[in-house]
């Protein structure tokens, strides 16, 4: 009898919930909301790129007839043929193009040359400046570095006119070196980015090299640079992408095809508007082809870029 009473008392008591159940449930709900928000941001970010692909694979007549269709309408690769110059003038006009040829490979070569000049020069000179600011001891190092950092707060539009006057006076207007020179030497961001990493290099390693008879120059080239491959690669990729996408400065400096880069050439291609309206399919095809090398470059080095930025303390 006493056993039965005890059983009834235990049955009437409310069931206890494990201490961590509520927090686990809240974490699950928060994780689901985070995934939904992340997927929404991805769709919002990738939608313009998808629309470029959709328009490039459509024909101009079908685009005007079905402007809101989410998939390619009147599927055609003629727009890419017009970009690469593989279509005759009459066929281009019939397809909604201007009939003017575009020297795509020349503009591509110019973009590669300018981006390489800017990347190699800016990374090399910025690395030397960052080494001086982080590892060498000299008077007024702090105030000079503060002046360099102040350059980050100056909008680039303010330096366009002085740079243009300087490039004109040294006779580099309408040349590839004239496009690359203003950003080829260094930038405040590049110096700050590399200085943050150079500060983390062990002093003991540098002092051991000095005891062995190494000079400061030898330490820079044979110790600091090999130990900084990851942040230098990251800076090189970011600089290359920025130089590749630059538009306003090349537009001010280049006037002929010999110095015209892809971003400016796309604007010229758009201005060659036929009477029937802009060649949207050809313009989107040219944009896609111009952006494709940078997308591949970023996809290859994406993980290294994120790791280097986090390691350098730039968040």
Residue pairs with C-beta under 8 A, 6 or more apart in sequence:
52 284
52 287
52 288
53 284
53 288
54 70
54 71
54 72
55 63
55 280
55 281
55 284
56 79
56 80
56 281
56 284
56 285
56 287
56 288
57 72
57 75
57 76
57 77
57 79
57 281
58 72
58 73
58 74
58 75
58 76
58 281
59 73
59 74
59 75
59 76
59 78
59 95
59 96
59 281
60 95
60 96
60 97
60 276
60 277
60 279
60 280
60 281
61 74
61 96
62 73
62 74
63 73
63 74
63 280
63 281
64 277
65 73
66 73
76 95
76 281
78 87
78 91
78 92
78 95
78 281
79 95
79 279
79 281
79 282
79 284
79 285
80 285
80 289
81 87
82 92
82 95
82 97
82 102
82 279
82 282
82 285
83 102
83 104
83 282
83 285
83 286
83 289
84 104
85 101
85 102
85 103
85 104
87 95
87 97
89 99
89 100
89 101
90 99
92 98
92 99
92 282
93 99
93 274
95 281
96 274
96 276
96 277
96 279
96 281
96 282
97 274
97 279
97 282
98 272
98 273
98 274
98 279
99 274
100 272
102 265
102 269
102 286
103 257
103 265
104 265
104 286
104 289
106 257
106 258
106 260
107 257
107 260
107 261
107 262
107 264
107 265
108 262
108 290
110 176
110 258
110 259
110 260
110 261
110 262
111 244
111 261
111 262
111 263
111 290
113 176
113 180
114 176
114 179
114 180
114 243
114 250
114 261
115 240
115 243
115 244
116 240
117 176
117 177
117 180
117 184
118 180
118 183
118 184
118 239
118 240
118 243
119 236
119 239
119 240
119 243
121 180
121 184
121 185
122 183
122 184
122 185
122 186
122 187
122 190
122 239
123 190
123 232
123 235
123 236
123 239
125 185
125 186
126 186
126 187
126 190
126 191
126 193
126 194
126 235
127 194
127 220
127 224
127 225
127 228
127 232
128 220
129 148
129 186
129 191
130 190
130 191
130 192
130 193
130 194
130 195
130 198
131 194
131 198
131 220
131 224
132 138
132 141
133 141
133 144
133 145
133 148
133 191
133 195
134 195
134 198
134 199
135 198
135 201
135 206
135 219
135 224
136 216
145 195
148 188
148 191
148 192
149 188
149 192
150 188
151 187
151 188
152 188
152 189
152 192
159 182
160 248
160 249
160 252
163 182
163 249
164 252
164 253
167 173
167 178
167 181
167 182
167 253
172 178
172 181
172 253
173 253
173 255
174 253
174 254
174 255
174 256
174 258
174 259
175 253
175 259
176 259
178 253
178 259
179 249
179 250
179 253
179 254
179 259
179 261
180 243
182 249
183 243
183 246
187 239
190 235
190 239
192 314
193 231
193 234
193 235
193 312
193 314
194 228
194 231
194 232
194 235
196 312
196 313
196 314
197 228
197 231
197 308
197 311
197 312
198 224
198 228
200 311
201 223
201 224
201 227
201 228
205 223
206 219
206 223
209 218
209 219
209 223
210 219
214 222
214 223
225 232
230 304
230 307
230 308
230 311
231 308
231 311
231 312
233 301
233 304
233 308
234 301
234 304
234 305
234 308
234 309
237 297
237 298
237 301
237 304
237 305
238 305
240 294
240 297
241 294
241 297
241 298
244 262
244 263
244 293
244 294
245 263
245 294
246 261
246 263
247 263
247 264
247 267
250 259
250 260
250 261
250 263
250 264
251 264
251 267
253 259
254 260
254 261
254 264
260 268
262 290
263 290
265 286
266 283
266 286
266 287
266 290
269 279
269 282
269 283
269 286
270 278
270 279
270 283
272 279
273 279
298 305
309 315
